[in-house]
């Protein structure tokens, strides 16, 4: 009923930049929060950045000062601007949204399909 579509991944050199986007569509009453997670080979999936509708943000320590999350609430879209990329940022990046599909119903978590980010020289 809710779909998240991600784009913007690819291959980039160290110290380069990429911008990821994720758009939510379907039956949406409200979105409480949107964010990005990533999973590198052999590692646990981790939170990269998230933003609540009111604007509060949370970043992983490893990306603070380099990554910036933003939301367009009217478009149900979240972005992740990634600057000063490092090889250790290489991972599959997943969009996450906590969505109410109708009033007076608890929100559910939805996930995108993932987009590959590779940082290599």
Phi, psi and omega in degrees: 000333176236133180234138175246126181242122183256153175203164174110353179288169179162193180261132181215150178282155174307143184074003176276186184225151172218155176232119178263149175226154180212123180246130177264138178217165181117209180275103185231121171269314176200157176240117183285322182203153172225150181195182181233136172239162176217155178220117176267158179305129179077006182238160178284147175297135184229152174289132175262306180198148175214157179218129174281164181302324180288349175110353179292144184232159177215128182237147168294144181303326184290344183243355180301134181087348181244323181253148177225127177261144176215158181226144167248096186296326180295330180260001183052046185233141176236146181235155173225109175272121184245115179244163178050048185294146180239156177306327180289353173279352180300125183183170166272127182258129183244134173275142178229141175219138175258112196237132164270123179273342173200162183299146175066019174246140177297148178287156175239154177270137177232151185231145171280176184280345181096146176225134185280131171241122180237123180248111185203146175263000000 
